[in-house]
């Protein structure tokens, strides 16, 4: 590290990108970033970036190098645009850190790099609606049922489920204070995530019953594997929930489908997206709108049916107006024609007066006022 630091602080630094990343950047992520984030950046570097960097020096890396790298990665691997965006983000963060440490001056060379247009589109994400959630709850053992209910009705993430303690549960809300990933205890993902979520009576009933079944504990983890360690929700999903859903049958879309499902169910029931954002504890509203709220097929059909109903209402209103106009015309035809005997024209208009007012005086004809000269 001393050699790396000396080279990095030199004005004419010739340190390679590989040396900088493995000697400075990855150790920094372990200290300053969440364990899951650090692991993800390390895997992306080893699996996708390192091979394409070679012995290229940090200060010689240009935007064209990043662009060619992403194209080469896309051609060599069947990756989606989302994965390529993650790779670009990691590469950009490396150069941002280098700028902050004085190892690089000038613009970040990854800014402006385009994702290859022909890369594979990301797969469709899914959300469980309320009917499917109830189906799933009916076929699960008690621990798994309580886990799924908390994920589906409170919208907690996997790490937040693992980190829940009984002191966080008040009966009508859950206070999210921690997240556990592979036995590593962290704060929740963002500042907005460190908040409370309401517990509806249906969820409270399940949690209270589950609490009684494990001896009414006052402290400790809510969901654990029996030895006090947090439950591994991924194993529960693969070994228990997936197998139980095969008998319904219903696909297993993963734990995030419950969180998306809560957002979608709330939106379908009329909640505004800013309210959904608050319940899911997202930092930015566009994340809730673009990534979590899914419009169910039946909602689309209901909306189309409403359009059809509105069209029929407008057509009926137009027909009723036309029928009323026809009745009015028929009634006017049947009226007797009266002739004003004082009017020689016999047209029903009042006779014209021969009186002419003096010049400058007004003359009123019907509702029109005119002046004579």
Secondary structure, DSSP 8 states (H G I E B T S, - for coil): -HHHHHHHHSTT---BHHHHIIIIIHHHHHHHS-HHHHHHHHHHIIIIIHHHHTT-BGGG--HHHHHHHHHHHHHHS--BHHHHHHHHHHHHHHHHHHHHTTS--SS-TTTT----TTSB---------HHHHHHHHHTS-HHHHHHHHHHHHH---HHHHHH-BGGGB-SSEEE---EEETTEEE--SSTTTSSEEE--HHHHHHHHHHHHHTT--SSSBSSB-SSSSB--HHHHIIIIIHHHHHTTT-----THHHHHHHHHHHHHTT--HHHHHHHHT-SSHHHIIIII----HHHHHHHHHHHHHHHHHHHHHHHHHHHHHHHHHHHHHHS-----TT-TT-SS----------TT-EEEETTEEEE--
